[in-house]
Amino acid sequence: QVQLVESGGGLVQAGGSLRLSCAASGRTFSSYAMGWFRQAPGKEREFVAAIRLTAGSTYYADSVKGRFTISRDNAKNTVYLQMNSLKPEDTAVYYCAAYPTTSLNTNPSSWGQGTQVTVSS
């Protein structure tokens, strides 16, 4: 089982930036893919971004493509989500997730506790 702890959420004005971090422990970090999801009030949790082992294998939701960047530092067991040009509709609780393997063809098997991101207009 992988333990995940997010940090970096907060309140920011529209057009601003935030960087979320997620520290992982419990399994060899370089053996599984990582992702970010979010859930806005009254909505279902949705996929935001994912990364397999390297920056060459990243995937984004259309709503964040070009504004958000996912990356990972395997030496630090940490995955990041750099969020630029934030919009009020990005307001949500953001969750870090670990997949069972390097494949993204399954659902994540571990979740963090979530971190709140609020974008004011």
Secondary structure, DSSP 8 states (H G I E B T S, - for coil): --EEEEE--EEEETT--EEEEEEEESS-GGGS-EEEEEE-TTS--EEEEEE-SSTTSEEE-TTTTTTEEEEEETTTTEEEEEE-S--GGG-EEEEEEE-SSS-SSS--SEE---EEEEEE-
